Amino acid sequence: MSDLILQLHTRTHSGNDIRKLKNTGIIPVVAYNSTTNLVAQINKNEFISIYRKLKEANDFTLLITLDGKTMNVLIKDMDINPVTNEPRHVDFFITK
């Protein structure tokens, strides 16, 4: 089994500022489980390339790294732009 690692960055923007982030190629993401709720952002092109690899094979483990912590995650939900077919927001569920 192979690991795919996504590097997340802490997000400090909220509200209308997120629209500006999306225009610069940044996707807002949330990573959560029953005890943790993390708000972050990721580069759109990096996420799309990893997501394509995940769709093609089923023997990958998806890991995210945020502030030096690495966590196993599942993609819980993803909001897709119906016109451009690109992700607008991603929810990760932390498994460990």
N, C-alpha and C positions, 0 to 999 in steps of 0.2 A: 504494500500500500504506500502511496506517495503523498507527501504533504504539499498543499498549496497555501502559501502565506500571503495575506493581504496586510499592508501597512496602513493603519488608520491614524488619523490625526485628530486631536481634541478639537471640538467645535465650540466656539464661543459666540457665534452668531445665532440669532433666532428671529422669528417673525419675517418682516419684509427683507431683511438682510440675506436670508437664504436664497431668495430669487436671484440676487446678485451673484451668489456663489455658484448657483446652477448655470448661469450664463458664462462662467469662467471655466467650466469643465469639472466642477466639484459636485459630488453626490452626497447629500446628508444621509447619515446612517444612524441606527439605534441598535445597540447590542444589550440584551437583557436576559435574565432568568428570574427565579423567584426571589433572589436577594440582591441582585445588581441591576442597575440601569445606567448605561453609558451612552452619551451623546457624542457623535464623532462625524468625521467627513472622510471621503476617499476620492482619489482621482478617478474620473469616469472611464478613461481608456484602460487603466490598470484593472478596474473591476470587470469591464467587458471582456478583456482577454482571459481573465481567470474564470469568469462565468462560462465562456465558450468551452474551456477545457473541462469544466465540471459537467456540462451537458453531454459531452462526447464520451466520457468514461465514468464508471461508477466505483472505481477503486481509489479515490482520492479522499484525503482528510482535509477539510478547510480550516485553516487557522487564521486568527487575526492577532495583530500585535498593536497594542496601544499603551503608550507610556512605559515601555519596557516589559509589559506583561503579555504573555502569549496564551490565547484561549482557543479551545475547540468550539466551533460554531456550526450551526445549520442555517441556511437561508430560510427564514420563517415567512417573509412576505416581501414582495417587490412591486413598487408602483411603476408602471411603464407608460411612457408618453404614447398615446394612440396614433399620433401622426408620424413621429420620427422613430418609433419603436425602440427608444433608448430608455434606460432606467432613470427615474426621477427621485426615488427614495428606496432604501433597503433596510429591512429589519432582520437582524441576526439573533438567533437564540443560542445562548451560551450553554454548552452541554457539560463542560467540566470547569 
